[in-house]
Amino acid sequence: MKSTNHWPKHFYLVAAGADAGVHSHKASRDSMGSKAFNLLRMADVGLPVPPALVIGTHYVACPDECMLPVFAVGLPALEQASGLKFGDERRPLIVSVRSGAPVSMPGMMETLLNVGLCDQTVPGLLRQTGNPRLVWDAYRRLIACFGEVVAGLPASLFDEQIAHVADGRDERLLDFHELRDLTRRFLALYQQYAGHAFPQDGNLQLSLAIRAVFASWNSPKAQAYRRLNQIDPSIGTAVTIQAMVFGNSGAHAGAGVGFTRDPTTGEKRLWVDFLANAQGEDVVSGRRNAHGHEALAMVAPQAWRKLEEATQALELEFLDMQDFEFTVQDGVLHLLQTRSGKRTPLAAARIALDLLDEQLIDAATALKRTSALQEEELGTIRLAAQADQASTVAPLARAISACSGVVAGELALDGERVSARAAEGVATILVRQDAETSDIGALESALGLLTQRGARTSHAAVVARQLGKVCLVACDGLKIDLSARTVGLGDLTLREGDLITLDGNDGAVYAGALASVRVPDEALLERLRKLRASQHGATHRKHGT
């Protein structure tokens, strides 16, 4: 197969000033995936997007065919756009490798960060950044993620080493000496359990990462998500290779996920989760707790102001509430993706009506976005105001609410228990340490999700909200003992099968099954009825009836 220097079909370059006519053969959401297509739109309106190379959905069934053009043409174009060179010993280009289907599937496919780091490129990134902690942190993260995603090693192998070295501290407090030691431990673990050394050739790393992301299109959780949402399996996923920006670069850095409006109520306010001195996977993986926008404003006030401006631009461009990811490196904001955000029915109605009032969408569009909503959905389920409950019941623990409402059911500690009880017609609450998307099948059957760790914007919380499940994350008072099949909530120990109630309105967890009642939002209902009546009248006038 002869190499070629003309731009390959089904490849796309996203970069400021990139020649769209040369680098985007008929770019569309179907051909380059929704995530990359939105990156292209963000770059076109001048938002701060790191340059990226996109391998189109065409290649999901034949990943071998994309490899030659990746290295012969695509990667050199990305190097030119970034001013860095992949595998270079002095100024190495380090990349993320991300999935992206034409339809949003949050957290269902794989992402690898820091690809291109190896023993040869570590000194170059050290010179480039002057930040040894960043470099060794990024390198150990790559080895662990590569081991899990590409080599199929259990994440616990690496987590146990982190716990040993950290000795009770937050891993973000480890210094570069400890991170360097951790990296060496990870390299030895990889060799021992994968049966071969961690790949030190950047091109090999990249090709294996691309194959792994394409292969994740057919992972069990991706297939389950497509089944739940009636998504055609033939549409495939694209792969985006993007220049890394480092949220783990120190005091004025971090990673976050946010919504331009509240996805549970629809209120017009930024809804942001942020984790200082961290990378994006720390927030969305469901394995870490996060903070609100106040933490970002404190760590990087200029980046927070830029984010406020950028989110307004996002809504003007996409004409809908957006779910976005961002990284702050050394105080500078970078946007990594945006998509229409998953929301509750209540939020869907309020957002459509507010966008209509703000003249961002017309009445026909607002009507289309709300046509499937039923009036009984447009309210909030709250604990019933019964005197005996109000006076005697106190919460066992509190957590952060990712989706409002009230549900009661039996404690279930894994998907098998949820499925077994659901088959018997019994309501369950899935209780887990982390909010992870591997629980997608269990989330379908459970009424709610309660986790010890995780953020409101983690992928699993997003999916739970989309499925209409009450979701509470980051419950510090929750202790799970899987061997004993018990759960500690505050001072009380409960067994699997005991009843609990989740109140997603204020983040409280109660023992037993408490009564609840739906409280309609009458003002919102009246606005929706007026829209429907006006459009109904307009239709009749148009047809002369």
N, C-alpha and C positions, 0 to 999 in steps of 0.2 A: 504494500500500500504506500504510495508516494505521498510525501508531505506537500502541503500547498500553502501559499501565503495569502490567498484570497479569503475573505471572511466566510466562515462555514455556515451552512444553513442550520437553523434552529439554535443558534448561539446569539447571545445578546450582551452588550456592554452597557452598564449603568455607571455613568460618571459625568461630572460637570464638564460641559463642553464637548462630550463625545458626539461624533457625527452619527445621528440617528439613521440617516440614509444608508450608511455603511455598516453600522453595527447592530441593527435591529430589523432583520428581515421580517416584515409583517408582524411586528410585536403585538401580541394580544394576551388577554388573560388566559385563554386556553393554551396558547403555545408556550408561554414562559411562566405560568403559574400566577396565582393572585398576589402572592407576597412580592415576587420580583417585579410584576407589572406595576404594583403600587410603589415600589422603590423607584422605578423609572419615572413615574408621575411626580414623586416627591423631588427627585433630582431636577426634573424639568421646571419646577416652580421655585427652585433655588433653596430648598431646605438642605440642611447639612447631613448628607448621606455618604458614607464611605464607599469608594468605588467597588464595583462588583462585576463578576462574569457569570452569566446565567446559561446553564445547559438546559435546553428546552425539554418539555414533557415527552417529545418524540422519542427520547432515548431511554425511557423507563423500561421498555421491553428489550432494548439492545444496548446496554451500557458500554459494551466493548467498542462499539462504533464511535463513541464520543471521545475516546482517549487520545487518538492521534491529533484531532483538531484542538483539544484542550491544551496540549503541550506545544504544538507547532504554532498555533495562532492565538488562541484565546488567552492563555497565561501571559505571553508577551504583551498583549494589549492591556491586560490588567496591570502588569508591571509598569508600563508606560504611564498609565493613568495615576498610579500611586507614587511613582518616583522611586520605587523599591524593587528589589530583584529576589524572586523566590529561590531559596537555597544559598543566597549570597553570604559570605562570611563576614562582610562589613556592614551592609545595609539590607538585612533580610526582610522580605515580604512574608508576614505571617497572616494566615487566613482562617476564616470560619467556613464551614461547609454545611449548608442548610437545605432543608427540603422546602417545598412550596407547591401545593396542588392548585388547580384552578378554583377549587372550593376550599374555604378555610377549614382546616382540621387541626385545631390547636393541641399541640403536644403529642400527636399521634404518630409522628415520624421522628427520625433522628436528626440531631445536630452535633457537630464536632467543632470545638473551638481550639485555637492556637496551633492549627496544623502548619507544619513547616519548621517547628521548633525541634532541634536535635542537638547533639553534642557540638556539631560543627557551627550551627547558627546561634547558639547561646552567647558566645562572645560578641557577635555582631549586634544582637539585640541589647546586650549590656552597654555597649558603646553608644548605641542609638538612643537609649532611654536614660542612661545613667542611673538605673533603678534595679539593683540586683534582686530586691525582694519581688518586684513585678515579674522578672524573668523566671526565677525559680518557682514562683507560684504558678505561672502560666505553664511551665514545662511539666510540673507534677500533675496539673489538671489534665493536660493533653494525654499523658500516659494512662491515667485512670479512665478517662472517657474512651480512649482508643481501646483499652483493654475490655471495657464493658460492651461497647458498640460493635467493634470490629472483631475482636478475638473471642467475644462471648463469655468473658470472665465475670464473676459476681462482683457487684459494687462493694460488697461487704469486705472483700479482700483488702481494698484500699482504705475503706472507712476505718477499719480496725487499726491500721497503721497511723492514720490521722489522729485517732483517739489516743493512741499510745504516745505519740510525740507531743500532742497538745496537752495531755495530762489535765484535762478539765477546763482548759482555756478555749476561748473562741479561736478557731483556726486562723481567722483574719489577724490575730495578734502574734502569730509566729513570725520570727525574724528570718532574714534570708539564710542564715546558717542552718536553722532548723528546716527551712523549706528545701534547701539544697540536700540535706540529709534525707528528707522525706522523698525527694526525687530519686535518689540513689536506691532507697528501699523499694520504691515503686518499680524501677527498672529491674531489680532483682526478682521481685514478685512476678512481673510480666514474663520474664525469662522462665521462671520456675513453672508457672501454671499454663502459659500459652505454649510452652515447648519450643520456643524460639525467641531470639532477642527482639526487643522493641525496634521497629524499623528506623534506622538512622538516615535513610535516603528520603529526602523531602518529596520527591516525585512519587515514590512508592507509597508514602503516607497519604498523599493527595489522591492517588488513584484508588487506594483501598477505601478511603473516606467517601469518595464519590460513589463507589459501588455499594457501600453500606447504606448510604442515604437512599439511593434508588431501591435497594432491597427492602428498606423499612416500609415502602408502600404496601407490601404484602405481610407486614407483621400482624400478629393476632389482634392487637388493640386497634390498628388502623382498619382492619377488616371489620371489626365489631362496630367501630364508629361509622363506617360507610353503611353498614347494614341498618344501624339505628336511624341514620339520616337520609336513607335512600339515595346514596351517592353512587353514581356509575363507576365501577372499578376500572373501566377502560380509559378514564381521563388521565390517569397517571400523575406523577409529580415531576416538577423541575428540580434542578439542583443549583443553588447559588453559592458561588465562591466569592467571599467578600473580604476585603482588607480588614484586619482586626483593629479595633480600638479597645483600649484596655481600661476597664472600670476598676481594676485592682491595682491602679498605679499610685495609691497612697491617700493622703488626707483629703484632697480635693477631687475625689473620684468616686465612682460607684455605678450601679446599674439599676434600672427600674422598668416597670411596666405601668401603664396607666390607661384610663379611659377619659375621653374629653367630656363626658357627662356620667353621672352616677348610673351604672348599669342595673341597679336594683330598683331605683325609684324614678330614674330619668331626669333628676334635677340637674340644672346647668351649673355644674361645678366639677373641677378636675378631681379625679379619683385615682391617686397615684400610690404605688408601692415602690419603695426605694431601699436599697441596701448599700451602705457606704463601703468603699474599698472591696468591691465584689464584681463578679462577672454575671452576665444575664441569666445563665442557667441556674445560678444560686436562687434567683427570685422565682423563675417559672417552674423549676423542678418539683417544687412542693416539699423540699427537704430543709428549707430555711425559713425562719420568720423574717418579716420585713417591717419597715417603718413607713409612715406617711410622707406627704410632700414636705412637711416641716423639716425632716431630716435632710432632704435635698437642699432646701432653702438655707439651712445652716452650713452644710458642707460646701456648697458651690452656689452662692446667691445669684451670680451672673447667669449660670447655666439654668437656674430655676426661672429667671425672667425670660430667657430665650425660649425655654420650653413653653411657657405661657403664650408667647407670641406664636410659636410653631404650631401649637394645638389649634389656635384660631385659624391659621392658614390651612391646616389639615381639613377642618370642617368646611371651609370655603371651597377647597378643591374637591372633596369627596361627598359633600352635601349630606353627611350622616354622622352620627356619633362614631368615633374611632377608638379602637383598641390599639395602642402603640407601644413599642419597645424602644428604649434609649440607653445610651451609655455616656457617662461623663468621664473624660480622661483629662487629668490636670486642669480641671475647671471648665473644659470645653465640651459643649453638647454635641452629640452625634445621634441621629435617628436611624434605627436599624430596620424597622418595619412598621406598617400600619395596616389595619383592616377594619371593616365594619364590625363593631363590637357586639358580642352576644349579650342579650338583655332579657329581663323578665317581661311578661306581657304588660304589666303596669308601666314599666320603663318604655316599652315600645310605643305605647299610646302617647305618653307625655312627650317623648322626644319628637315624634312625628308632628304633633300639634304645635310644639314650641318652634320647630324648624319652619313650619308654615307661618307662624306669627312673625318669625324673624326674616321671612321672605327668602329663605334659602331654598325651599322647595314650594311647589304649587299645590293647590288643593287636590288635584288628581293623584299626585304622588303620595300625599299624606293619606288619602283614602286607600290607595293600594297597599300602603305599609300597615294599615290598621284593619283592613277588610276581614282578616281571619280572626280577629280578636273578639272574644265573647265578653259581654258586659260583666258576667260573674267573675271573670279573671281580673277585673280592674279594681282591685282592692288589696288589702293586706290582711293576712290571717294573724290574729293576735290571741294571746291567752285570754280566756273568758274571765270577765271581772266578777268572779264569784267570791263572796265574803269569806268562805272557809279557806279558799286557796290564798286569797290576798293576805290573810292574817297568819297563816301557818306555814306556807311553803317558801323556803329560801333556796336560792340556787346553790348547787354543789360546786360549780366552777363557772368561770367566764372565759370567753374566747373572742376572737375577731370574726365578725359576721361577713361572709362573702355572698350570702343570698338570704333575703328576709323570708319571714313566714314562721309557722310553728308546726312541728311534726312530733309524733310520739311513736315509739316502736321498741322492739326488743334489741338489745345490744347484739351485734354480730361482728366478729373480729376478722373475718375474711370473706372472700367472694363465695366460697363453697357453702358457708353457713347461710349467707344471704339467699343464694339460689335454693337451698334446701327448704328454708322457711317460707320463701315466696311461693314455692310449689305447693305448700300447705295452706296458702292464703294468709300468712302471718306477716304483718308489717315489721320492717327492721330498720335500724340505724346502723350504718357501717362506721365502725370506730377503728381508726388506723393511726400509726405513728406519723406518716407523711401523706400529703395530698398528692398522690401520683396517678398518672393517666392509665397505668396498667390496671387500675380498678374500674375501667370503663364498663365492663360487663356487670359488675356488682352494682355500680351506680344506677344502671338502668332499672334494677329491681328494688333497690333500697329507697326509703323515703327521704333519707338525709345522710350527711357525711359529717363526722366529727374527727378532727385530727389534732395531734399534739404539736406538730410543726406545720409550716406552710404559710403562704401569703394569699391575700384575697385575689390576687391576679395570677396565681399559679395556674398552670394549664388544667389541672384537675378541678380547681374551683370554677374556672371558666366553663368547663364542660358540665359540672353540676348545676350551675346557674342556667345554662342552656336547656338542661333536662328538667328544670323547674324543681330541683331538689334544694331543701334548706341545707346550707353549708356553713359550718363553723370551723375555723382554722386557728392554729397557734394557741391551743388551750394549755396554758402552763400547768394547770391543776390536774392534768390527765396523765396517768401512769398506766401503761399496758403491760401485762404479764401474759405473754402468749402461751407459755408452758402450763400455767395454772388456769388459763382462759378466764382471767379476771381483769377488771379495770378499776383503778383507783381514781376517784373523782373527789378532790378535796380530802375530807377525813373519812369518806365512806368507800368501802370496797364492794363492787358489784360483780356479779358473775355473768358470763355470756348467757343471754336469754332473759336477763332482768330488763324491766321497762325503764326507758328514760325519755325525756322530752327536750327537744332543742328549740330554743326561741331565737330565731334568726334576726329578730328586730333589735334586741339589745345584747345578743351574744351570750345568753345564759343557758346553762345546762341544769335540768332538774331530774330528780329521781321520780319514777312513776310516770303514768300517762295523764297529763293535765288536759283539761278541756280547752278548746279553742273556738274562735268565732271569726268569720270573715267580716271585715269592716270595709264597706265600699267607699271609693273616693268619688263622692257625688259631684264635686266641681269638675273633675276630669271627665266623668261620664257625661255631664252636660255639654262640655266642649266637643266631645266625640259625637254626640247625638246631633249637635248643630252642624258639624261637618258632613255627616251622613245625610242629613235632611237637605242641606244646600246642594250637595252633589246629586241627590235623587231628583230634586226640583230642576236642576240644570239639565239633567238627562231627559226629563219629560218635555222641557221647553225645546230642547234640540230636536226632538222627534215630533213636536207639534201635538203632544197629548196632554 
